[in-house]
């Protein structure tokens, strides 16, 4: 039975799998140590686990030949191994564990395995420990974009509204587009849902990347709708628009809307199943 797993060239994959499991364990421990961001960190960890599971499931094929690490891969591994030292003395140490694991996997598994597993490593070893920092970096641009897009949409309803930065002025009252209004709290869940959709709908890596690249514009579009609804409720109903229950319901509806729109966008991408079922008949000679 073990011959099915221990084929020629399978040792690099097994060693890389062991290192990947160690990185996953470190990421899970960071989730436990980060109680303030537990829900988001769990989603990020699951996203990495799904990607890693898909990657190594592809190597679980009888007869598949795995190329042993080349000299170029080993040279690249040593180059990557130097980066944590540079980052340490430069004071930017948040990616050191990620770079260390990436270098070792590149050395024992090769460039192909590293390329396939680099995203889960980054999610587990860099994003989860510094999730609050990533939220800080992403929330402000999302708040600016949300404010900039929402103001002209609200004007379509005949309401006098103006915006400066992340603050929207309605009838002399200022409404701040906070981090919670930027969609950052649902970002990880929406990214995970989008990745699952592309993994189910497509098999080609390029098509998956092309489809997944549309997830952020869809998120921004849906968040603009959510902000517009919130401001309309504020205009007609007052401060009840900022009630926690309404805020939570609108956030959940936003996630559902993102999933539906993102799923519908698959019509713009070729279907591998349809191509396989396509039968091209040879030209017939006319006698």
Secondary structure, 3 states (H helix, E strand, C coil): CHHHCCCCCHHHHHHHHHHHHHHHHHHHHHHHHCHHHHHHHHHHHHHHHHHHHHHHHHHCCCCCCCCCCCHHHHHHHHHHHHHHHHHHHHCCCCCHHHHHHHHHHHHHHCHHHHHHHHHHHHHHHHHCCCHHHHHHHHHHHHHHHHHHHHHHHHHCCCCCEEEECCEEEECCEEEECCCHHHCHHHHHHHHHHHHHHHHHHCCCHHHHHHHHCCHHHHHHHHHHHHHHHHHHHHHHHHHHHHCHHHHHHHHHHHHHHHHHHHHHHHHHCCCHHHHHHCCCCCCCCCC
